[in-house]
Amino acid sequence: MGYQKLINSNIKELRLKHHLTQEEFAEKIGISLQGVSNIERNRYQPTAETIDKICSVFGISPAQLLLTTPDTNENIIKNIITLLSGCKRKKLKQIYDIIFILSK
C-alpha cells in the first residue's frame, strides 16, 4: 500500500468515525457521492483543494490525514508497512536497527 492508498483509507476511517454517510460527506466537501466512493476505493486521488476541504471538515492538517492515529494493532502494522514500502534498503536497515533496539 502506498501513501495515496493510506490517505484514501484514512479518509474513509475518519468519515466513519464521525458518523457521516458518503452522501453527507460528499455534500460537506463539495464533490459527488461517486467521487467519495471512488476516493474510498482508491480509484480516484483527491486534489489538493479536496484534501484541504476534507481536513477542514475533520479539523486536522494534511499531515494528520496521512498519519491518522490507528485504533488497533492491525492498523498500526498496516500503516507501518505502508510507510516503509517506499523506503530504500539503507533506510530500511536503519529503521530495522531502531525497532530491534526498542523491542528489547
MODELLER restraints for C-alpha pairs under 7 A, 6 or more apart:
rsr = mdl.restraints
at = mdl.atoms
rsr.add(forms.Gaussian(group=physical.xy_distance, feature=features.Distance(at['CA:1:A'], at['CA:82:A']), mean=5.07, stdev=0.5))
rsr.add(forms.Gaussian(group=physical.xy_distance, feature=features.Distance(at['CA:2:A'], at['CA:82:A']), mean=5.55, stdev=0.5))
rsr.add(forms.Gaussian(group=physical.xy_distance, feature=features.Distance(at['CA:3:A'], at['CA:82:A']), mean=6.72, stdev=0.5))
rsr.add(forms.Gaussian(group=physical.xy_distance, feature=features.Distance(at['CA:5:A'], at['CA:42:A']), mean=5.94, stdev=0.5))
rsr.add(forms.Gaussian(group=physical.xy_distance, feature=features.Distance(at['CA:6:A'], at['CA:66:A']), mean=6.71, stdev=0.5))
rsr.add(forms.Gaussian(group=physical.xy_distance, feature=features.Distance(at['CA:7:A'], at['CA:65:A']), mean=6.29, stdev=0.5))
rsr.add(forms.Gaussian(group=physical.xy_distance, feature=features.Distance(at['CA:7:A'], at['CA:66:A']), mean=5.18, stdev=0.5))
rsr.add(forms.Gaussian(group=physical.xy_distance, feature=features.Distance(at['CA:8:A'], at['CA:39:A']), mean=5.79, stdev=0.5))
rsr.add(forms.Gaussian(group=physical.xy_distance, feature=features.Distance(at['CA:8:A'], at['CA:40:A']), mean=5.37, stdev=0.5))
rsr.add(forms.Gaussian(group=physical.xy_distance, feature=features.Distance(at['CA:8:A'], at['CA:42:A']), mean=6.09, stdev=0.5))
rsr.add(forms.Gaussian(group=physical.xy_distance, feature=features.Distance(at['CA:9:A'], at['CA:40:A']), mean=6.11, stdev=0.5))
rsr.add(forms.Gaussian(group=physical.xy_distance, feature=features.Distance(at['CA:10:A'], at['CA:65:A']), mean=6.56, stdev=0.5))
rsr.add(forms.Gaussian(group=physical.xy_distance, feature=features.Distance(at['CA:10:A'], at['CA:68:A']), mean=6.38, stdev=0.5))
rsr.add(forms.Gaussian(group=physical.xy_distance, feature=features.Distance(at['CA:11:A'], at['CA:40:A']), mean=6.99, stdev=0.5))
rsr.add(forms.Gaussian(group=physical.xy_distance, feature=features.Distance(at['CA:12:A'], at['CA:40:A']), mean=5.64, stdev=0.5))
rsr.add(forms.Gaussian(group=physical.xy_distance, feature=features.Distance(at['CA:22:A'], at['CA:33:A']), mean=6.21, stdev=0.5))
rsr.add(forms.Gaussian(group=physical.xy_distance, feature=features.Distance(at['CA:22:A'], at['CA:36:A']), mean=6.35, stdev=0.5))
rsr.add(forms.Gaussian(group=physical.xy_distance, feature=features.Distance(at['CA:23:A'], at['CA:33:A']), mean=5.39, stdev=0.5))
rsr.add(forms.Gaussian(group=physical.xy_distance, feature=features.Distance(at['CA:26:A'], at['CA:32:A']), mean=5.64, stdev=0.5))
rsr.add(forms.Gaussian(group=physical.xy_distance, feature=features.Distance(at['CA:26:A'], at['CA:33:A']), mean=5.42, stdev=0.5))
rsr.add(forms.Gaussian(group=physical.xy_distance, feature=features.Distance(at['CA:26:A'], at['CA:36:A']), mean=6.03, stdev=0.5))
rsr.add(forms.Gaussian(group=physical.xy_distance, feature=features.Distance(at['CA:29:A'], at['CA:50:A']), mean=6.85, stdev=0.5))
rsr.add(forms.Gaussian(group=physical.xy_distance, feature=features.Distance(at['CA:29:A'], at['CA:53:A']), mean=5.48, stdev=0.5))
rsr.add(forms.Gaussian(group=physical.xy_distance, feature=features.Distance(at['CA:29:A'], at['CA:54:A']), mean=6.15, stdev=0.5))
rsr.add(forms.Gaussian(group=physical.xy_distance, feature=features.Distance(at['CA:38:A'], at['CA:44:A']), mean=5.20, stdev=0.5))
rsr.add(forms.Gaussian(group=physical.xy_distance, feature=features.Distance(at['CA:39:A'], at['CA:45:A']), mean=6.09, stdev=0.5))
rsr.add(forms.Gaussian(group=physical.xy_distance, feature=features.Distance(at['CA:39:A'], at['CA:46:A']), mean=6.73, stdev=0.5))
rsr.add(forms.Gaussian(group=physical.xy_distance, feature=features.Distance(at['CA:51:A'], at['CA:62:A']), mean=6.95, stdev=0.5))
rsr.add(forms.Gaussian(group=physical.xy_distance, feature=features.Distance(at['CA:55:A'], at['CA:61:A']), mean=5.76, stdev=0.5))
rsr.add(forms.Gaussian(group=physical.xy_distance, feature=features.Distance(at['CA:55:A'], at['CA:62:A']), mean=6.25, stdev=0.5))
rsr.add(forms.Gaussian(group=physical.xy_distance, feature=features.Distance(at['CA:70:A'], at['CA:76:A']), mean=5.61, stdev=0.5))
